[in-house]
């Protein structure tokens, strides 16, 4: 394209105002800021704004992340997230021990707010989420907070043995 035909052209939200040296153009962004861009960057779509588009998209992503439930920093959030993954994500390393065995998360707990409402009062830092019935689902009536020791005693491969000695004659 010739220089004269590029002036007034629009690339993204930039409008070319004038030609400068070395294939650079003075452009005006829709937000009112002027920037200098090369022909190559404009034509290949590498330069679409003064930077305001990137900031706007980053802000929208942050708002979207934080307005879903605003609980990402709650102490129980990661426990909830891992519970969901173990039971419903076939790519999770422990899926076979949970979802692969048919263990699911109750519908109510698919919402993190409900999980936190149900389990927050009994939570103490350092405890783990345990299913009382190891073959049961994750649901309010089957879950509690337990120490690692208690958790290890409630595993599918753990058996409790009672040993007796008889003293005879």
DSSP file (Angstrom, degrees, kcal/mol; ACC not computed):
  #  RESIDUE AA STRUCTURE BP1 BP2  ACC     N-H-->O    O-->H-N    N-H-->O    O-->H-N    TCO  KAPPA ALPHA  PHI   PSI    X-CA   Y-CA   Z-CA
    1    1 A X              0   0    0      0, 0.0     2,-0.2     0, 0.0     5,-0.0   0.000 360.0 360.0 360.0 147.6    0.0    0.0    0.0
    2    2 A X    >>  -     0   0    0      1,-0.1     4,-1.1     4,-0.0     3,-0.6  -0.511 360.0-113.5 -83.5 155.8    1.1    3.5   -0.6
    3    3 A X  H >> S+     0   0    0      1,-0.3     4,-1.3     2,-0.2     3,-0.7   0.886 114.8  54.8 -55.4 -44.4    1.7    5.9    2.2
    4    4 A X  H 34 S+     0   0    0      1,-0.2    -1,-0.3     2,-0.2     3,-0.1   0.848 106.1  52.0 -62.3 -33.6   -1.2    8.2    1.1
    5    5 A X  H <4 S+     0   0    0     -3,-0.6    -1,-0.2     1,-0.2    -2,-0.2   0.739 104.6  56.6 -78.1 -20.5   -3.7    5.3    1.2
    6    6 A X  H X< S+     0   0    0     -4,-1.1     3,-2.6    -3,-0.7    10,-0.3   0.808  81.9  97.1 -78.5 -29.8   -2.7    4.2    4.8
    7    7 A X  T 3< S+     0   0    0     -4,-1.3    10,-0.2     1,-0.3     3,-0.1  -0.435  94.1  19.6 -64.4 126.6   -3.4    7.6    6.3
    8    8 A X  T 3  S+     0   0    0      8,-2.4    -1,-0.3     1,-0.4    -2,-0.1   0.222  95.6 132.4  95.9 -12.1   -6.9    7.4    7.8
    9    9 A X    <   -     0   0    0     -3,-2.6     7,-2.5     6,-0.1     2,-0.4  -0.360  50.6-134.5 -71.9 153.6   -6.9    3.6    7.9
   10   10 A X  E     -A   15   0A   0      5,-0.2     2,-0.4    -3,-0.1     5,-0.2  -0.929  21.0-178.9-115.2 132.7   -7.9    1.8   11.0
   11   11 A X  E >  S-A   14   0A   0      3,-2.7     3,-2.3    -2,-0.4     2,-0.4  -0.965  72.1 -42.9-128.8 111.4   -6.1   -1.1   12.6
   12   12 A X  T 3  S-     0   0    0     -2,-0.4    37,-0.2     1,-0.3    36,-0.1  -0.572 124.5 -29.7  65.4-122.0   -7.8   -2.4   15.8
   13   13 A X  T 3  S+     0   0    0     35,-3.0    17,-1.3    -2,-0.4     2,-0.4   0.110 119.0 104.0-112.2  20.2   -8.8    0.8   17.5
   14   14 A X  E <   -AB  11  29A   0     -3,-2.3    -3,-2.7    34,-0.3     2,-0.5  -0.833  53.5-160.2-100.4 139.8   -5.9    2.8   16.1
   15   15 A X  E     -AB  10  28A   0     13,-2.1    13,-2.5    -2,-0.4     2,-0.4  -0.983  22.1-123.7-118.4 129.3   -6.3    5.3   13.2
   16   16 A X  E     + B   0  27A   0     -7,-2.5    -8,-2.4    -2,-0.5    11,-0.2  -0.564  32.3 172.7 -74.7 127.4   -3.3    6.3   11.2
   17   17 A X  E     -     0   0A   0      9,-3.2     2,-0.3    -2,-0.4    10,-0.2   0.799  59.4  -5.9-103.5 -41.1   -2.8   10.1   11.3
   18   18 A X  E     - B   0  26A   0      8,-1.5     8,-2.9   -12,-0.1    -1,-0.3  -0.997  62.9-111.4-157.9 154.7    0.5   10.7    9.6
   19   19 A X  E     - B   0  25A   0     -2,-0.3     6,-0.2     6,-0.2     2,-0.2  -0.651  35.5-178.3 -84.6 140.4    3.6    9.0    8.1
   20   20 A X        -     0   0    0      4,-3.1     3,-0.4    -2,-0.3     4,-0.2  -0.523  37.9 -57.1-121.1-169.1    6.9    9.4    9.9
   21   21 A X  S >  S+     0   0    0      1,-0.2     3,-1.4    -2,-0.2    -1,-0.2  -0.278 110.9  18.6 -70.2 159.2   10.5    8.1    9.2
   22   22 A X  T 3  S-     0   0    0      1,-0.3    -1,-0.2    16,-0.0     3,-0.1   0.822 131.5 -57.4  53.7  45.7   11.4    4.4    8.8
   23   23 A X  T 3  S+     0   0    0     -3,-0.4    16,-1.7     1,-0.2     2,-0.3   0.760 100.5 139.8  58.8  27.6    7.9    3.1    8.0
   24   24 A X  E <   - C   0  38A   0     -3,-1.4    -4,-3.1    -4,-0.2     2,-0.4  -0.749  35.2-158.7 -98.3 150.0    6.6    4.4   11.3
   25   25 A X  E     -BC  19  37A   0     12,-2.9    12,-2.3    -2,-0.3     2,-0.6  -0.976  18.1-130.1-129.7 143.2    3.2    6.0   11.6
   26   26 A X  E     -BC  18  36A   0     -8,-2.9    -9,-3.2    -2,-0.4    -8,-1.5  -0.828  37.9-176.8 -88.1 122.8    1.7    8.3   14.1
   27   27 A X  E     -BC  16  35A   0      8,-3.4     8,-2.5    -2,-0.6     2,-0.5  -0.857  21.7-141.0-122.1 154.9   -1.6    6.8   15.2
   28   28 A X  E     -BC  15  34A   0    -13,-2.5   -13,-2.1    -2,-0.3     6,-0.2  -0.973  17.0-141.2-117.1 129.6   -4.4    7.9   17.5
   29   29 A X  E >   -B   14   0A   0      4,-3.0     3,-2.2    -2,-0.5   -15,-0.2  -0.501  25.6-113.6 -82.5 155.5   -6.2    5.4   19.7
   30   30 A X  T 3  S+     0   0    0    -17,-1.3    -1,-0.1     1,-0.3   -16,-0.1   0.774 117.9  62.4 -59.5 -25.4   -9.9    5.6   20.3
   31   31 A X  T 3  S-     0   0    0      2,-0.1    -1,-0.3   -18,-0.1    18,-0.0   0.570 123.0-105.7 -78.6  -6.6   -9.2    6.5   23.9
   32   32 A X  S <  S+     0   0    0     -3,-2.2     2,-0.3     1,-0.3    -2,-0.1   0.312  78.1 127.4 105.5  -8.7   -7.4    9.7   22.7
   33   33 A X        -     0   0    0     -5,-0.1    -4,-3.0     1,-0.0     2,-0.4  -0.638  51.8-136.1 -86.8 139.9   -3.7    8.7   23.2
   34   34 A X  E     +C   28   0A   0     -2,-0.3     2,-0.3    -6,-0.2    -6,-0.2  -0.760  27.0 175.7 -95.1 141.3   -1.2    9.0   20.3
   35   35 A X  E     -C   27   0A   0     -8,-2.5    -8,-3.4    -2,-0.4     2,-0.5  -0.949  27.8-126.2-139.8 158.9    1.2    6.2   19.6
   36   36 A X  E     +C   26   0A   0     -2,-0.3     2,-0.3   -10,-0.2   -10,-0.2  -0.918  34.4 171.4-107.0 133.9    3.9    5.4   17.0
   37   37 A X  E     -C   25   0A   0    -12,-2.3   -12,-2.9    -2,-0.5     2,-0.2  -0.979  29.3-118.1-141.4 152.1    3.7    2.0   15.3
   38   38 A X  E  >  -C   24   0A   0     -2,-0.3     4,-2.0   -14,-0.2   -14,-0.2  -0.510  27.1-117.9 -85.4 158.8    5.4    0.3   12.3
   39   39 A X  H  > S+     0   0    0    -16,-1.7     4,-3.0     1,-0.2     5,-0.3   0.917 114.7  53.7 -58.5 -44.7    3.5   -0.8    9.2
   40   40 A X  H  > S+     0   0    0      1,-0.2     4,-2.4     2,-0.2     6,-0.3   0.929 108.7  47.2 -59.1 -48.6    4.4   -4.4    9.9
   41   41 A X  H  4>S+     0   0    0      1,-0.2     6,-1.8     2,-0.2     5,-1.6   0.869 114.8  47.1 -63.9 -36.2    3.0   -4.4   13.5
   42   42 A X  H ><5S+     0   0    0     -4,-2.0     3,-0.9     4,-0.2    -2,-0.2   0.950 114.7  44.7 -68.4 -49.3   -0.2   -2.7   12.3
   43   43 A X  H 3<5S+     0   0    0     -4,-3.0    -2,-0.2     1,-0.2    -1,-0.2   0.841 113.9  49.3 -67.5 -33.7   -0.8   -5.0    9.4
   44   44 A X  T 3<5S-     0   0    0     -4,-2.4    -1,-0.2    -5,-0.3    -2,-0.2   0.464 113.6-115.7 -86.2  -0.6    0.0   -8.2   11.3
   45   45 A X  T < 5S+     0   0    0     -3,-0.9    -3,-0.2    -4,-0.4     3,-0.1   0.638  81.6 122.0  80.1  13.8   -2.3   -7.2   14.1
   46   46 A X  S   <S+     0   0    0     -5,-1.6     2,-0.5    -6,-0.3    -4,-0.2   0.741  74.6  46.4 -79.0 -22.8    0.5   -6.9   16.8
   47   47 A X        +     0   0    0     -6,-1.8    -1,-0.2     1,-0.1    -2,-0.2  -0.936  60.1 144.4-123.7 108.1   -0.4   -3.3   17.4
   48   48 A X        -     0   0    0     -2,-0.5   -35,-3.0     1,-0.2   -34,-0.3   0.566  69.0  -0.4-116.7 -17.1   -4.2   -2.7   17.9
   49   49 A X  S    S-     0   0    0    -37,-0.2    -1,-0.2   -36,-0.1   -35,-0.1  -0.898  80.6 -88.5-157.3-178.2   -4.3    0.0   20.5
   50   50 A X  S    S-     0   0    0     -2,-0.3   -14,-0.1   -37,-0.1   -16,-0.0   0.543  86.9 -78.9 -77.4  -6.6   -2.1    2.2   22.8
   51   51 A X  S  > S+     0   0    0      0, 0.0     4,-1.9     0, 0.0     5,-0.2   0.193 110.2 108.8 123.8  -9.9   -2.2   -0.6   25.4
   52   52 A X  H  > S+     0   0    0      1,-0.2     4,-2.4     2,-0.2     5,-0.2   0.818  73.8  57.6 -69.6 -30.1   -5.7    0.2   26.7
   53   53 A X  H  > S+     0   0    0      2,-0.2     4,-2.7     1,-0.2    -1,-0.2   0.931 107.3  47.7 -64.3 -44.3   -7.2   -2.9   25.1
   54   54 A X  H  > S+     0   0    0      1,-0.2     4,-2.4     2,-0.2    -2,-0.2   0.919 113.7  47.3 -62.5 -43.8   -4.8   -5.2   27.0
   55   55 A X  H  X S+     0   0    0     -4,-1.9     4,-2.3     2,-0.2    -1,-0.2   0.900 112.2  50.3 -63.6 -40.5   -5.5   -3.4   30.2
   56   56 A X  H  X S+     0   0    0     -4,-2.4     4,-2.3     2,-0.2    -2,-0.2   0.923 112.1  46.5 -65.1 -44.1   -9.3   -3.6   29.6
   57   57 A X  H  X S+     0   0    0     -4,-2.7     4,-2.4     2,-0.2    -2,-0.2   0.899 112.4  50.5 -65.3 -40.6   -9.2   -7.3   28.9
   58   58 A X  H  X S+     0   0    0     -4,-2.4     4,-2.2     1,-0.2    -1,-0.2   0.904 111.4  49.0 -63.1 -40.7   -7.0   -8.0   31.9
   59   59 A X  H  X S+     0   0    0     -4,-2.3     4,-2.5     2,-0.2    -2,-0.2   0.903 110.2  50.4 -64.8 -41.9   -9.4   -6.0   34.1
   60   60 A X  H  X S+     0   0    0     -4,-2.3     4,-2.7     2,-0.2    -2,-0.2   0.898 110.6  49.8 -63.5 -40.5  -12.4   -7.9   32.7
   61   61 A X  H  X S+     0   0    0     -4,-2.4     4,-2.6     2,-0.2    -2,-0.2   0.908 111.5  49.0 -64.3 -41.2  -10.6  -11.3   33.4
   62   62 A X  H  X S+     0   0    0     -4,-2.2     4,-2.4     2,-0.2    -2,-0.2   0.914 112.6  47.1 -64.9 -42.4   -9.9  -10.2   37.0
   63   63 A X  H  X S+     0   0    0     -4,-2.5     4,-2.1     2,-0.2    -2,-0.2   0.924 112.3  50.2 -64.4 -43.5  -13.5   -9.1   37.5
   64   64 A X  H  X S+     0   0    0     -4,-2.7     4,-0.7     1,-0.2    -2,-0.2   0.916 112.6  47.3 -61.6 -43.1  -14.8  -12.3   36.0
   65   65 A X  H  < S+     0   0    0     -4,-2.6     4,-0.5     1,-0.2     5,-0.4   0.915 118.6  39.8 -63.2 -43.6  -12.5  -14.4   38.3
   66   66 A X  H  < S+     0   0    0     -4,-2.4    -1,-0.2     1,-0.2    -2,-0.2   0.672 110.8  55.3 -86.4 -17.5  -13.4  -12.5   41.4
   67   67 A X  H  < S+     0   0    0     -4,-2.1    -1,-0.2    -5,-0.2    -2,-0.2   0.578  86.3  80.9 -93.2  -7.1  -17.1  -12.0   40.9
   68   68 A X  S  < S-     0   0    0     -4,-0.7    -1,-0.2    -3,-0.4    -2,-0.1   0.974 130.7 -37.0 -60.1 -53.7  -17.9  -15.7   40.5
   69   69 A X        -     0   0    0     -4,-0.5    -2,-0.1    43,-0.0    -3,-0.1   0.434  65.8-134.9-147.9 -12.0  -17.9  -16.3   44.2
   70   70 A X  S    S+     0   0    0     -5,-0.4     3,-0.2    -4,-0.2    -4,-0.1   0.760  77.1 107.8  57.9  28.1  -15.1  -14.1   45.8
   71   71 A X    >   +     0   0    0      1,-0.1     3,-2.1     2,-0.1     6,-0.2   0.246  29.8 113.5-118.0  12.2  -13.9  -17.1   47.9
   72   72 A X  T 3  S+     0   0    0      1,-0.3    -1,-0.1    -7,-0.1     6,-0.1   0.744  82.9  46.5 -58.7 -24.0  -10.7  -18.0   46.1
   73   73 A X  T 3  S+     0   0    0     -3,-0.2    -1,-0.3     4,-0.1     2,-0.2   0.373  83.3 117.2-100.9   4.4   -8.7  -17.0   49.2
   74   74 A X  S X> S-     0   0    0     -3,-2.1     3,-1.7     1,-0.1     4,-0.5  -0.495  74.4-122.2 -70.4 141.1  -10.9  -18.8   51.7
   75   75 A X  T 34 S+     0   0    0      1,-0.3     4,-0.4    -2,-0.2     3,-0.2   0.755 111.6  48.6 -57.2 -25.6   -9.0  -21.5   53.6
   76   76 A X  T 3> S+     0   0    0      1,-0.2     4,-2.4     2,-0.1    -1,-0.3   0.569  87.6  87.3 -91.3  -8.6  -11.5  -24.1   52.5
   77   77 A X  H <> S+     0   0    0     -3,-1.7     4,-2.7    -6,-0.2    -1,-0.2   0.928  90.2  44.5 -59.2 -49.2  -11.5  -23.2   48.8
   78   78 A X  H  X S+     0   0    0     -4,-0.5     4,-2.4     1,-0.2    -1,-0.2   0.844 111.7  53.6 -67.4 -32.3   -8.5  -25.4   47.8
   79   79 A X  H  > S+     0   0    0     -4,-0.4     4,-1.9     2,-0.2    -1,-0.2   0.912 111.8  45.9 -64.9 -41.4   -9.9  -28.3   49.8
   80   80 A X  H  X S+     0   0    0     -4,-2.4     4,-2.4     2,-0.2    -2,-0.2   0.932 112.1  51.0 -63.9 -46.8  -13.2  -27.9   47.9
   81   81 A X  H  X S+     0   0    0     -4,-2.7     4,-2.2     1,-0.2    -2,-0.2   0.901 111.5  46.7 -60.8 -43.8  -11.4  -27.6   44.5
   82   82 A X  H  X S+     0   0    0     -4,-2.4     4,-2.9     2,-0.2    -1,-0.2   0.875 109.6  54.5 -67.3 -37.5   -9.3  -30.7   45.1
   83   83 A X  H  X S+     0   0    0     -4,-1.9     4,-1.6     2,-0.2    -2,-0.2   0.938 110.2  46.8 -59.5 -47.2  -12.4  -32.7   46.2
   84   84 A X  H  X S+     0   0    0     -4,-2.4     4,-2.1     1,-0.2     5,-0.3   0.925 113.7  48.3 -60.8 -46.1  -14.2  -31.7   43.0
   85   85 A X  H  X S+     0   0    0     -4,-2.2     4,-2.3     1,-0.2     7,-0.3   0.919 108.1  53.4 -63.7 -44.8  -11.1  -32.6   40.9
   86   86 A X  H  < S+     0   0    0     -4,-2.9    13,-1.7     1,-0.2    12,-0.3   0.864 119.1  35.5 -58.2 -36.1  -10.6  -36.0   42.5
   87   87 A X  H  < S+     0   0    0     -4,-1.6    -1,-0.2    11,-0.2    -2,-0.2   0.743 131.2  23.6 -92.0 -24.3  -14.1  -37.1   41.9
   88   88 A X  H  < S+     0   0    0     -4,-2.1     2,-0.7    -5,-0.2    -3,-0.2   0.507  99.0  81.0-126.0  -6.0  -14.9  -35.5   38.5
   89   89 A X    ><  -     0   0    0     -4,-2.3     3,-2.1    -5,-0.3     6,-0.2  -0.886  54.4-163.9-109.6 106.4  -11.6  -34.9   36.5
   90   90 A X  T 3  S+     0   0    0     -2,-0.7    -1,-0.1     1,-0.3     6,-0.1   0.678  89.4  59.7 -63.0 -16.5  -10.5  -38.1   34.8
   91   91 A X  T 3  S+     0   0    0      4,-0.1    -1,-0.3    -6,-0.1     2,-0.1   0.552  78.5 110.3 -87.8  -8.1   -7.0  -36.5   34.4
   92   92 A X  S X  S-     0   0    0     -3,-2.1     3,-1.8    -7,-0.3     4,-0.3  -0.451  76.4-126.7 -68.8 139.4   -6.5  -36.0   38.1
   93   93 A X  T 3  S+     0   0    0      1,-0.3     3,-0.2     2,-0.1    -1,-0.1   0.744 108.8  41.4 -61.7 -24.4   -3.8  -38.4   39.5
   94   94 A X  T >> S+     0   0    0      1,-0.1     3,-1.0     2,-0.1     4,-0.7   0.261  80.0 109.1-105.5  10.9   -6.1  -39.7   42.2
   95   95 A X  G X4>S+     0   0    0     -3,-1.8     5,-3.4     1,-0.3     3,-1.3   0.882  73.5  59.0 -55.4 -41.5   -9.3  -40.0   40.1
   96   96 A X  G 345S+     0   0    0     -4,-0.3    -1,-0.3     1,-0.3    -2,-0.1   0.828 105.3  49.9 -59.5 -32.0   -9.1  -43.8   40.1
   97   97 A X  G <45S+     0   0    0     -3,-1.0    -1,-0.3     3,-0.1    -2,-0.2   0.624 129.8  14.7 -81.1 -13.4   -9.3  -43.8   43.9
   98   98 A X  T X<>S+     0   0    0     -3,-1.3     5,-2.2    -4,-0.7     3,-1.4   0.550 135.9  21.6-123.2 -88.0  -12.3  -41.5   43.9
   99   99 A X  G > 5S+     0   0    0    -13,-1.7     3,-1.4     1,-0.3    -3,-0.2   0.849 121.0  59.7 -58.0 -35.6  -14.4  -40.8   40.8
  100  100 A X  G 3 <S+     0   0    0     -5,-3.4    -1,-0.3   -14,-0.3    -4,-0.2   0.742 105.1  49.5 -65.5 -23.2  -13.2  -44.0   39.2
  101  101 A X  G < 5S-     0   0    0     -3,-1.4    -1,-0.3    -6,-0.5    -2,-0.2   0.407 127.3 -99.6 -93.1   0.2  -14.7  -45.9   42.1
  102  102 A X  T < 5S+     0   0    0     -3,-1.4     2,-0.4    -4,-0.4    -3,-0.2   0.512  74.1 145.7  95.5   5.4  -18.0  -44.1   41.7
  103  103 A X      < +     0   0    0     -5,-2.2    -1,-0.3    34,-0.1     2,-0.3  -0.646  24.3 177.6 -79.0 129.5  -17.5  -41.6   44.5
  104  104 A X        -     0   0    0     -2,-0.4    34,-2.6    -3,-0.1     2,-0.5  -0.774  33.2-110.0-126.0 170.0  -19.1  -38.2   43.7
  105  105 A X  B     -d  138   0B   0     -2,-0.3    34,-0.2    32,-0.2     5,-0.1  -0.889  45.1-108.0 -99.2 130.7  -19.6  -34.8   45.2
  106  106 A X    >   -     0   0    0     32,-2.9     3,-0.9    -2,-0.5     4,-0.3  -0.188  28.8-111.4 -58.3 153.0  -23.2  -34.2   46.1
  107  107 A X  G >  S+     0   0    0      1,-0.3     3,-1.6     2,-0.2     4,-0.3   0.859 115.6  59.4 -55.4 -40.2  -25.0  -31.6   43.9
  108  108 A X  G >  S+     0   0    0      1,-0.3     3,-1.1     2,-0.2     6,-0.3   0.868 102.4  53.7 -57.8 -38.1  -25.2  -29.1   46.7
  109  109 A X  G <  S+     0   0    0     -3,-0.9    -1,-0.3     1,-0.3    -2,-0.2   0.395  81.0  86.5 -84.3   3.8  -21.4  -29.0   47.1
  110  110 A X  G <  S+     0   0    0     -3,-1.6     2,-0.6    -4,-0.3    -1,-0.3   0.672  83.4  70.4 -71.5 -14.4  -20.8  -28.3   43.4
  111  111 A X  S X> S-     0   0    0     -3,-1.1     4,-1.7    -4,-0.3     3,-0.6  -0.922  80.7-149.2-101.2 119.1  -21.2  -24.7   44.6
  112  112 A X  H 3> S+     0   0    0     -2,-0.6     4,-2.6     1,-0.2     5,-0.2   0.823  95.0  60.6 -59.9 -32.9  -18.2  -23.6   46.8
  113  113 A X  H 3> S+     0   0    0      1,-0.2     4,-2.4     2,-0.2    -1,-0.2   0.907 105.3  47.4 -62.5 -41.2  -20.4  -21.3   48.9
  114  114 A X  H <> S+     0   0    0     -3,-0.6     4,-2.3    -6,-0.3    -1,-0.2   0.911 111.0  51.5 -65.7 -42.3  -22.6  -24.2   50.0
  115  115 A X  H  X S+     0   0    0     -4,-1.7     4,-2.2    -7,-0.2     5,-0.2   0.936 112.6  45.5 -59.4 -47.1  -19.5  -26.3   50.9
  116  116 A X  H  X S+     0   0    0     -4,-2.6     4,-2.4     1,-0.2     5,-0.2   0.905 111.7  52.1 -65.4 -41.4  -18.1  -23.5   53.0
  117  117 A X  H  < S+     0   0    0     -4,-2.4     4,-0.4    -5,-0.2    -1,-0.2   0.891 115.2  42.3 -60.3 -39.4  -21.4  -22.8   54.7
  118  118 A X  H  < S+     0   0    0     -4,-2.3    -2,-0.2    -5,-0.2    -1,-0.2   0.837 127.7  26.6 -77.4 -32.8  -21.8  -26.5   55.6
  119  119 A X  H  X S+     0   0    0     -4,-2.2     4,-0.6    -5,-0.2     3,-0.4   0.568  96.7  84.3-111.6 -11.0  -18.2  -27.2   56.7
  120  120 A X  T >< S+     0   0    0     -4,-2.4     3,-1.0    -5,-0.2    -3,-0.1   0.878  84.3  58.6 -65.3 -40.2  -16.7  -23.9   57.9
  121  121 A X  T 34 S+     0   0    0     -4,-0.4    -1,-0.2     1,-0.3    -2,-0.1   0.839 112.2  39.6 -61.8 -34.0  -18.0  -24.0   61.5
  122  122 A X  T 34 S+     0   0    0     -3,-0.4    -1,-0.3    -4,-0.2     2,-0.2   0.482  91.2 114.6 -94.9  -2.0  -16.3  -27.3   62.3
  123  123 A X    <<  -     0   0    0     -3,-1.0     2,-0.4    -4,-0.6   -47,-0.0  -0.480  40.1-176.5 -75.2 136.7  -13.1  -26.6   60.4
  124  124 A X    >   -     0   0    0     -2,-0.2     3,-2.0     4,-0.0    -2,-0.0  -0.997  39.5 -96.5-128.1 135.5   -9.8  -26.2   62.4
  125  125 A X  T 3  S+     0   0    0     -2,-0.4     3,-0.1     1,-0.2   -50,-0.0  -0.200 108.9  26.6 -52.5 134.2   -6.6  -25.3   60.6
  126  126 A X  T 3  S+     0   0    0      1,-0.4    -1,-0.2    21,-0.0    22,-0.2   0.256  92.4 117.7  97.3 -11.3   -4.5  -28.3   59.8
  127  127 A X    <   -     0   0    0     -3,-2.0    -1,-0.4    20,-0.1     2,-0.3  -0.518  54.6-136.8 -87.2 158.7   -7.3  -30.8   59.6
  128  128 A X  E     -E  146   0C   0     18,-3.4    18,-2.7    -2,-0.2     2,-0.5  -0.788  23.1-101.8-113.1 157.3   -8.2  -32.7   56.4
  129  129 A X  E     -E  145   0C   0     -2,-0.3     2,-0.4    16,-0.2    16,-0.2  -0.661  45.5-175.0 -79.6 125.6  -11.6  -33.5   54.8
  130  130 A X  E     -E  144   0C   0     14,-3.0    14,-2.2    -2,-0.5     2,-0.6  -0.958  25.8-136.1-126.8 140.6  -12.6  -37.0   55.5
  131  131 A X  E     -E  143   0C   0     -2,-0.4    12,-0.3    12,-0.2     7,-0.1  -0.848  13.6-149.9 -89.9 125.9  -15.5  -39.2   54.4
  132  132 A X  S    S+     0   0    0     10,-2.8     2,-0.8    -2,-0.6    -1,-0.2   0.947  94.4  45.0 -61.7 -50.8  -16.9  -41.1   57.4
  133  133 A X  S >  S-     0   0    0      9,-0.4     3,-2.3     4,-0.2    -1,-0.2  -0.873  84.0-152.3 -93.5 111.1  -18.0  -44.0   55.2
  134  134 A X  T 3  S+     0   0    0     -2,-0.8    -1,-0.1     1,-0.3    22,-0.1   0.713  95.0  47.4 -60.4 -22.2  -15.0  -44.5   53.0
  135  135 A X  T 3  S+     0   0    0     -3,-0.0    -1,-0.3     2,-0.0     2,-0.1   0.435  98.5  94.1 -96.5  -0.9  -17.2  -45.8   50.2
  136  136 A X  S <  S-     0   0    0     -3,-2.3     2,-0.1     1,-0.1    -5,-0.1  -0.334  78.4 -99.5 -87.7 171.8  -19.7  -43.0   50.5
  137  137 A X        -     0   0    0    -34,-0.1     2,-0.9    -2,-0.1   -32,-0.2  -0.295  40.4 -90.8 -83.4 168.7  -19.9  -39.8   48.6
  138  138 A X  B    S+d  105   0B   0    -34,-2.6   -32,-2.9    -7,-0.1     2,-0.3  -0.760  73.5 131.4 -80.1 108.6  -18.8  -36.3   49.6
  139  139 A X  S >> S-     0   0    0     -2,-0.9     3,-1.9   -34,-0.2     4,-0.5  -0.969  70.5 -98.0-155.4 159.3  -21.9  -34.9   51.3
  140  140 A X  G >4 S+     0   0    0     -2,-0.3     3,-0.8     1,-0.3    -1,-0.1   0.840 120.4  50.4 -53.8 -39.0  -22.7  -33.1   54.6
  141  141 A X  G 34 S+     0   0    0      1,-0.2    -1,-0.3    -3,-0.0    -3,-0.1   0.629 115.7  42.4 -76.6 -11.3  -23.8  -36.2   56.4
  142  142 A X  G <4 S+     0   0    0     -3,-1.9   -10,-2.8   -10,-0.1    -9,-0.4   0.284 101.7  79.0-117.6   9.6  -20.7  -38.2   55.4
  143  143 A X  E <<  +E  131   0C   0     -3,-0.8     2,-0.3    -4,-0.5   -12,-0.2  -0.905  42.5 155.0-125.1 150.4  -17.9  -35.7   55.9
  144  144 A X  E     -E  130   0C   0    -14,-2.2   -14,-3.0    -2,-0.3     2,-0.4  -0.945  44.4 -96.1-155.0 171.0  -16.0  -34.3   58.8
  145  145 A X  E     +E  129   0C   0     -2,-0.3     2,-0.3   -16,-0.2   -16,-0.2  -0.825  47.8 174.6 -96.1 135.8  -12.6  -32.8   59.6
  146  146 A X  E     -E  128   0C   0    -18,-2.7   -18,-3.4    -2,-0.4     2,-0.1  -0.941  32.1-107.6-140.3 158.4  -10.0  -35.2   60.8
  147  147 A X     >  -     0   0    0     -2,-0.3     4,-2.6   -20,-0.2     5,-0.2  -0.343  41.4-105.8 -75.1 166.7   -6.3  -35.3   61.7
  148  148 A X  H  > S+     0   0    0    -22,-0.2     4,-2.4     2,-0.2     5,-0.2   0.875 122.4  54.4 -62.2 -36.3   -3.9  -37.1   59.3
  149  149 A X  H  > S+     0   0    0      2,-0.2     4,-1.3     1,-0.2    -1,-0.2   0.943 110.8  44.0 -63.2 -47.7   -3.7  -39.9   61.8
  150  150 A X  H  > S+     0   0    0      1,-0.2     4,-0.6     2,-0.2     3,-0.3   0.906 112.9  53.4 -61.8 -40.9   -7.5  -40.3   61.9
  151  151 A X  H >< S+     0   0    0     -4,-2.6     3,-1.1     1,-0.2    -2,-0.2   0.896 105.7  52.7 -61.7 -41.7   -7.5  -40.0   58.1
  152  152 A X  H >< S+     0   0    0     -4,-2.4     3,-0.5     1,-0.3    -1,-0.2   0.785 105.2  55.3 -67.0 -27.2   -4.9  -42.8   57.7
  153  153 A X  H 3< S+     0   0    0     -4,-1.3    -1,-0.3    -3,-0.3    -2,-0.2   0.606 101.6  60.5 -80.2 -10.7   -7.0  -45.2   59.8
  154  154 A X  T << S+     0   0    0     -3,-1.1     2,-0.3    -4,-0.6    -1,-0.2  -0.353  77.7 123.8-112.4  50.6  -10.0  -44.7   57.6
  155  155 A X  S X  S-     0   0    0     -3,-0.5     3,-1.3    -2,-0.1   -21,-0.1  -0.787  70.7-117.8-110.5 156.2   -8.6  -45.9   54.3
  156  156 A X  T 3  S+     0   0    0     -2,-0.3    -1,-0.1     1,-0.3   -21,-0.0   0.797 115.4  45.8 -62.8 -28.2   -9.9  -48.7   52.1
  157  157 A X  T 3  S+     0   0    0      2,-0.0     2,-0.4    -3,-0.0    -1,-0.3   0.476  91.7 100.5 -93.8  -1.2   -6.8  -50.8   52.6
  158  158 A X    <   -     0   0    0     -3,-1.3     2,-0.4    -6,-0.0    -5,-0.0  -0.686  50.4-173.9 -88.3 133.1   -6.6  -50.3   56.4
  159  159 A X        -     0   0    0     -2,-0.4     2,-0.6    -5,-0.0    -2,-0.0  -0.979  19.8-136.0-126.7 139.8   -7.9  -53.1   58.6
  160  160 A X        -     0   0    0     -2,-0.4     2,-0.4    -7,-0.0    -2,-0.0  -0.830  24.2-165.9 -94.9 126.2   -8.2  -53.1   62.3
  161  161 A X        -     0   0    0     -2,-0.6     2,-0.6     2,-0.0    -2,-0.0  -0.894  11.6-153.5-114.3 141.9   -7.0  -56.2   64.0
  162  162 A X        -     0   0    0     -2,-0.4     2,-0.4     2,-0.0    -2,-0.0  -0.962  14.3-161.0-113.3 120.5   -7.6  -57.4   67.5
  163  163 A X        -     0   0    0     -2,-0.6     2,-0.4     2,-0.0    -2,-0.0  -0.835   7.5-173.6-104.1 138.1   -4.9  -59.7   68.9
  164  164 A X        -     0   0    0     -2,-0.4     2,-0.5     2,-0.0    -2,-0.0  -0.978  10.2-154.4-129.1 143.5   -5.5  -61.9   71.8
  165  165 A X        -     0   0    0     -2,-0.4     2,-0.6     2,-0.0    -2,-0.0  -0.955   7.2-153.1-115.7 134.2   -3.1  -64.0   73.7
  166  166 A X        -     0   0    0     -2,-0.5     2,-0.8     2,-0.0    -2,-0.0  -0.920   3.9-154.0-106.1 128.2   -4.2  -67.0   75.6
  167  167 A X        +     0   0    0     -2,-0.6     2,-0.2     2,-0.0    -2,-0.0  -0.885  26.1 173.7-100.6 114.5   -2.2  -68.1   78.5
  168  168 A X              0   0    0     -2,-0.8    -2,-0.0     1,-0.0     0, 0.0  -0.563 360.0 360.0-114.8 178.3   -2.6  -71.7   79.1
  169  169 A X              0   0    0     -2,-0.2    -1,-0.0     0, 0.0    -2,-0.0   0.431 360.0 360.0 -85.6 360.0   -1.2  -74.4   81.2
